[in-house]
Amino acid sequence: MKELNYLIVGLGLIGGSIAKGLTKTNHNVYAIDINKESINYAKDEKIILNTNESNEELIKNADIIILCLYPSMVFNWVNENKHLFKESVLLSDVTGVKKEIVTKIQNVLEKGEFLAMHPMAGREVSGVQYANENIFLGANLIIVPTEKNTSSSIEKIKYIGEILSFKNIEILSIDEHDKMISYLSQLPHAIAVALMCDRNNDHLIRYTGDSFRDLTRIAKINASLWSELFIANKEHLVLDIDSFIATLSKLKNNIDEENVEALKEMFSISKERRTNFDK
């Protein structure tokens, strides 16, 4: 697979980190980005091999294309450039929702194959200048195939995951992925945002401890991206928020009624389930 040409479309934190990881393992990596400064930075840092090729040339020569774009941009990019793809091209993406993207792309694709993936990794910063292949070290990678995907393409994406040092590589259906991501990623972000919006916390900065900082770390959110993710997955996310409100109400009632035994039971369940993540 080292003889193949990899094209990263969208050279932000995730795209830049993928490019960096593939380049460090001697793969041929090129990139496209609307921000020329990002491309120039990546060239100067030897993250990509771009010279003076046009975007059209880069697309035509690509064997594997990884789309690191906002969800609303992925389909349009594929649809506008599909006439340039190699017959054998493999496309993938890193977006946090799949239902709104995968089927639409597979239905318009005339050449090659689209196989979605989702790296469960990130930071509260953006831009290729923050790219670091170590963000994938020990993280989870979700591959989201459909009946239109081949086993050889799944193996290629697994290979990329292994090169980037993901700890676990799992396979989920579109619905399984979107349902899982709602609870494990989007709901925690919603809780962190709600906590920060609940009151003006400016004066609390002088008093806050690790618990508040840790819980709200992910509230430093990309407003445009996460608005898209929340709305695109609202079918699952609204249900998860309702379920969380019900559980929080149960906790509130136990406190209000001074039901110590019920509180202890909830704390025990919480501790046991959280401890499982440390194994």
C-alpha positions, 0 to 999 in steps of 0.5 A: 500500500506504500506505492499508492497515492493518498489524497487528504481533502481538508487539511485541518487538525484531523486531516493534517494528523492523518497526513503526518502519520502516513508520511512518517511511515513512508506513504505518498501523501498529497492534500487539497485545501481551500486555504493555501496557507495550510498547504504551504505550511504542510509542504514546508513541514514536509507533511505532504508531497505537493509541488505545483500540481493542480487540484484536478491533477491531484484528484486524478492521480489519487488511489485513496482519497480521505475527506476531512470536511464538514458533513455538509461539504462531503457529498457536494465535493464528491459529486462535483469531482467524481468525473476525475476519479480513477476507476479503482479509487477508494474514498473515505471520510472522517465525519461524525455522522453517516446517515446523511452522507454514505448512501447519497454518495454511494448512489452517485458514485460512478467510479471507485468505492466509498467506505466511511470511517470515523476516527474517535480522536480530536483536540480542542484546537483546529488547523494543520499547525496543530497536527499530531499523529499521536492523537490516534495513539490508543484511540478507536477507529470505527469503519462503517461499511454497507453492502456496496463495500468490498472486503478488500476496501475494508482491509485498506481502511483497517491498514490505515488504522493500523498505520496510525496506531489506533488501539481498536478498529471496529465495524458498525452499520450506519445506524449503529454508528450514528446511535453510538456516536450520539451517546458517546460523543454528542451527548457529552458535548451537549452536557458540557455546553449546557453546563457552561451556558447554565450561568455566567461562570466568569467569576468562578474561574478563580475557584474552579477545580479539576472536576469542573475543568475536566467535565467542561473541557469539550465545551470549547466547541467548533460552533459551525461543525457541531451545529451540523453534527447535532442537527444531522443526528437529531433522531438519536441525540434528542432521545439521548438528551431526554433519557439523560434528563430523566436520569438527572431528574431521578438523581435530583429527586433522591437528593431532594428526598434525602434517599441515601440508599438510592443515591448510594446505588446510583453512585455504585453503578456509576463507579462500576461502569466508569471503572470498566473504561480503565481496564 
